[in-house]
Amino acid sequence: MNLPSELEQAIENALRGKNLSALADASQQLSDQYRHRENNQKSLCVPTSSALAYIAARMPATYAAVSGVLNNLCKDCLNLPLKVC
């Protein structure tokens, strides 16, 4: 699945001129934080480098997964009988 062009352009703009090696390191650190955080933690505060790493490494796949689920949900809902009260 392709990202919408506006989102793809925004990602490219956010990553332009960034050190890809540093982003790869930040991506690994972010993954490690996700895996090792306590269940009771409500949020995960991350530095800008980690946010950019997420954008580069995870956002396209996350977008595709969520989009696929929502598309399937919409298709399934079309087949449900409607009950008028």
N, C-alpha and C positions, 0 to 999 in steps of 0.2 A: 504494500500500500504506500502510495506517495503522500507526503505531507502536503497540506494546502500551501500554495505558493507564498502567501503572506507569512505563514509560520516558518517555512523553509528560509525565506529571506531574512526574517528576524533572527533566526538561529545563526545564519551566516554572518550577519552584522555583529551579533554578540561575540562571535568567536574570531572575527577578523583580527589578525595581528597577535593572537594569543599563542603562547608556547604550547605546542601540542604534547610535548613530553611532560610538562608540568600538569597539563589537564589530565593526562593518563594517570599520573601519580595521584592527583586529587580524586579522580574517579575511583581508584582502588581504595583510597582512604575512606571515601564516602560509603562504598560498599561494606567495608569493614565496620564502620560505625553502625550501619543498618543492622548488620548481623549480630553485633555485640551489645546493642543498647538494651536496657532493662525494659520489660513490658510495661512498667508503670510510667515511663517517660511519655509525656504528652506530645512533645515536639522535638525536632532535631534541628538545632540551630547550626548553620553551616556558613563558612566563609564564602566570599564571592567565587573563589577558584573552584570550590566544590559545586556550587550552583551551576557554573559554566560547564564543569565536567559532566554534571547530570544532563544538561541540555544537549551536550555533544554525544554522550554515550547511551543515555537511557530514554530521552524524550521521544525519539522517532518510534522505538518499539512500544513504548507505553501508549503513545497516540494510536498506533495501529491496533493494539490489543483492546483498548477502550472503544475505539471506533467500531471494531468488529463485534464486540459484545452488544453495543447499542444498536447496531444495524440488525443483528439477529433478534434482539429484543423487540424491535419495531416490527419485524416480519412476523414474529410469533404473536404479537399483540393484534395484528391485523386478522388473525385467524380466530380470535376469541369472540364468542357471541356477546353482543351488547345487551344489557338488561336495562330497559327504560323503567324508571320508577314512576 
